[in-house]
Amino acid sequence: MRSRKTIATPPGATIREQLEDRGMTQKEFAVRMDLSEKHISRLINGEVRLTPDVALRLESVLGVPAEFWNNLESRYRERLARVEEENAMEADQEMASHFPYSEMVSYGWIEETRKPTERVMHLRRFFQVASLGALENLIIPGIAYRRLENSIKSNYTLAAWAQRARIEATNRETARINLAKLQESINTIRLMTVEDPEIFCPNLTSLLSSCGIALVFLPHMKGSFLHGASFYDGRKIVLGLTVRGRDADKFWFSAFHEIGHILLGHIGLPEGTSKAEEDLADRFAADTLIPPDLLNAFLKRNNISEASILSFARAIEIAPGIVVGRLQKEGIIDFNQYNSLKTKYCLQP
């Protein structure tokens, strides 16, 4: 075993040299050691430890003190651990280069450093892993999320974002998970869309907490295309939403998209969510915010104007910007129409 800096040579290499110098076969050596040929072969190849008992046998058979063999084994194990750590560090440095480290520093999630080895150590502590290689597929198992693009960079960013959500939710006290109560609360949450963030944020956080869900607001990260994510963490569900510079309609669509994942049983799946499940969560969000029958009745009037949008939004008790966003998404109006009815949130994570 070797790294760029260290070579770990097992004691078996010295045993082999001794046998060659004496012209002794492994078969004869095994008989003299009172061990099987298979065990001797594995010992020479470094596949088993050289125990104190074997060291005493070597002293009798080869005339080399047991202390020498014990020290050789100890030195080998120390160097082997060093080789493994150095190789793991090298692999982790490569992996660390893909994380949005500077952005994580800017949010106070991790310590600043330009040293590659220190970055690895900080990232290991952030992700709570002994090696970054333990982050299989870069994604928390069973996570359900909404984002618009998929790339290698966005996968690393998602991993960092989701881990931060988990960290912030760690000390959040919630009730036991109660999906029936969440289902019953859908309309209450929907009515919050007409409220200011100062009012709905604490109320939404409290309501979801009573359903066993820890709501976490996090900043949007460059290149992640991430809007929200939800996953189990112990006995609660974590629901993370991006908040910086978000249009109200996008914020609420993302919130109901994640609630849809939770109610539809999409979180906790070993392989994450499929496109079909993402589409179902999209449909849940769209139809919950604006029921299809009410939208169809509005469209049949064939009278889309700022006044009619405001009137329709008041009638169905929802923010007018959500109606505008839906009409734009459906291609019924252009993306530059009626944007004055939209509201931007500047929520603090």
N, C-alpha and C positions, 0 to 999 in steps of 0.2 A: 504494500500500500504506500502511495506517495502523493504529495501535493507539490506545489511549485517550490516550497521551502523545506519540506521535511520528508524523510523516507523512514518508514517503519518496517524493520526486518524482524521476523519472528525468530524465537530461539531455535526453531526447527532447522534453520539454515546452518546454525553452528553445529547442531547434532549431525546434520548431513556431512559437513566437513570432517567431523570426527570419524564417522563411519568410513568415509572415503580414504582418510589417512591410514586407517587400520585395515582397510580391505575387508570390512565386515558388511555382510548383506543385511537388509532390513529384516529378512526372515530370521536370521541368526540373532540379530539384535532384539527382536521381539521375544524370542525364547529366553534370552538372558534377562530381559526386563520383566518377564512374566506378564506380558501384555499381549493383546491380540495384534496381528499384523495390521488390521484396519486401524486400530487406535494409533499405532506407531506411525502409519502413513499420514493420518490426520494431524498428529503432533508435529511431524516434520514439515508439513505443508501449512502449519499455522492455523489449522481449523479448530483446534481445541486448546484450552489453556494448559500451560505447564504447571501442574499443581505441586505443592510442597512434597507430597508423597512421591511423585515422579522425580522430583529433584533429588530426593534421597536415593532412589533407585539408580539415577544417572551417576551419582557419586560412587556407588558401589560398582557399576558396570564400566564406566569410563574413567573413573579415578579423578574426576573434576568435582570440587566441593559443591555441595548442594546450595550454598550461599550464592555461588556464581550463577547457577541456573535460576534461582529465585530472583536475583537482581536483573538478570537478562529478561525474564518474563515481565517484571515490573516496568522496566525501561521500555519494552516493546509496547505494553498496554498504554503507557503514557504517550508515547510517540504516535500510536495508532489513533488515540483520541485527538491528538493535535492535528494529524493528517485529516481526519474526518471533519474537524471543526474548520480547518483552513479551506478544505474543499467546499464545505457548506457555506462558508463566508463568501467565497468566490462566486458561488451560484447565487447567493442571496444579493450580492452587490449588483449582479446583472439584473435580477428581478426588481431590486429597489429602484433602479434607474427608470422604471416605467411608471412608478407611482407619482402623483402630482405633489411631490414633497414640498416645494416652495409654497404652493397654495395651502397645504395643510398647516404649514408654519404660520402663514398669514392669518389663519383662523384660530391660532393658538392651540391646535390639536397636538402639536409635536414640537420638539426642540429644534432650533436652527443649528446646522453644522454643515460644513463643506466636505468633511472627511467621509469617504465612502463607508468605512467600517462603522463609524458612529451612526451614520444614517441607517444602516442595517440594524444596529442595536436598538435605536429609537423605534424603528418600524416593528421590530419583534415585540417590543414592550407594548406598542400601540395596539397591535393585533393579538397580543397575549399568546404568542406562539414561540417555541424554541427555535424554529427555523421558518423562514418565509415560504419554503417549499411545502409547509403544512397547509398553506392556503389553497387547497385543491380547487381548481377551476376558478379561483379568485372570488368566489361568491359564497356568502353564507348559505349553507344547505337549506333548502326549502323556502328561499326568499321569493316573494312575488313583487314585481316592480313595474312601473310605467316609465318608459323612455321612448324617444322617437327614432333613435339610431342605435346601431350596434357596431362596435369596433374594439380592437385590442385595447386602445387607450381608454375607452369608456368602461371596459371591464375592470381595469385597475382602479379607475376613479370610483366606480360603483362599490368596489370592495372597501375602499377607504371611507366612503360616505356611509355605507351601511354599518360598518364597524363603529363609526362615531355615533350613529343613532343608537346602537346597542349600548355603548358606554354611557350616553346621556340618560338612557332609560333604566340603567342598572339600579339606581336608588329610587326610582319612582314607585311609590306605593299605589297599587291598583286593587280593585276587587277581583274576585275570581272571574275567569272568562265566562261571559254570559251573552251568547249570540242571540238568544231570544230577545233580550232587552235591547241589544243593538238594533235588531230588526224593528222593534216597536218604536225606537227613537229616530228612525229615518226621517220622518216628517219634521220632527223638532230640529234636527240638524239642517234640513233643507231650508227652514225658515230663517236660519242664521245668515243666509246669503245676503239678506237685505240689511244686516247690521254692520256697524263699523268693527274693524279688527279689535279695538280696545275692549269691545263688549263680547264679541263672539269667541275670541281666542281663549280666555279663561273658562268660559262656559262650555266650549267644545272640548277642551282638555279635561274638565271635570266630568262631563257626561261620558266621554269615552273611557275615562278611568273607572267609572262605575260599571263599565261593561268588560273590564279586564284588559283595556287597551291603553298603552302608554303612548301619548301623542308627542312627537318630537319635531320641532322646527329646525331645519338646517339650511345653510346657505347653498345656493346653486353652485356647482363646481364646473369649471370650464371643460368643455369636451365630453361631459358625461351624458348630456341630453336627458338627464334624469329629472323626473317630476315627483316621484314618490316611490316608497317601497314599504312592504309589510312582511313581518316574519315572527315566528315564535321565539321567545327568549325565556326559557324556564317556564314559569306558570303564567306568563302574560304574553300579550301580543304587542309588538312594537310597530307603530305606524309613523313613518317619517315622511315629511313633506318639505319640498324646497320652498323658500320664501322670498328671496331677494328679487325685487323688481317684477313681481308676478302680477299678471292681469288677474283680476278677481275670477273671471270665468275659467281660466286655466287652473287656478288654485282649487276651485271647488270641483271642477271636473276630476282633477287628480285625487282629491280627497274621497270623492264617491267611487272613483275607480278602485282605490285601495280598499274601501269598505266593501265594494263588490267582491274583490278577491277573498276577503275574510268571510263574508256570508256564503259565497259560492264554494268554499272549501278548497281554494287554490293555494293557500299558504301551507307550508309543511311538506310539500311534494319534494321528493328526493332530487329530481332533476330541474326544479324550478318550474316556471310557467311556460306553456306552449303558446304559439300564436293564437290558437283557437281560444284558449283561456283568457288571453289578453283581450281578444275581440269581445268575449262575453262580458268582461269587466268594463270595457268601453260602452257596451250596450246598456249595462246596468246603470252606469253613471249618466249617460245621455237620457235614458227613459225615466230615471228617478228625478233628475233636475227638471226636465220638461216632458211630462207624459205624452206619448205619441198621439193619443186621441185629441188632446187639447191643442197640440201643435198643428195637427191636420185641420182642425176646425178653424184655427187662426189663418192658416194658409189658404183655405177655401174662400175666405173673404176677399182675397186678391187685392189687399190694400196694405202694403208694407210701407210704413213711414215712421218717422221718429215718434210721432204722437201715438200711432197704433201699437208700436213696440212697447212704449211706456204703459199704455193702457192694458195690453196683454200681460205684461210683467206684473202689474199691480193685481190683476185679476187672479193670476195663479200664484201670487205671493212669492216672487223670486226677483233677484236683481236683474235689471234690464240688460246689463252687460252680458249676462249669461245667455239671454235670448239672442243678442247680436252675435255672440260667438257661435251659437248653434246654427244660426242662419248662414253665417260665413262658412262654417265647416261643411254644411250641406250644399254649398254652392248656390244658395238662393239669392244671396246678395254678395257683392264684391267685398274683399278683405279691407278695402279702404272706406267702406260705408258705415256710418253711424258709430264710429269708434269713440265719439264724444260721450256716448252712453256707457262706455266701459270704465271701470275703476281699477286703479293699480294699488296693490298692497305693498307697503314697505314694512313688513313684519320683521321683528328682531329675533334671530335664533337664540 
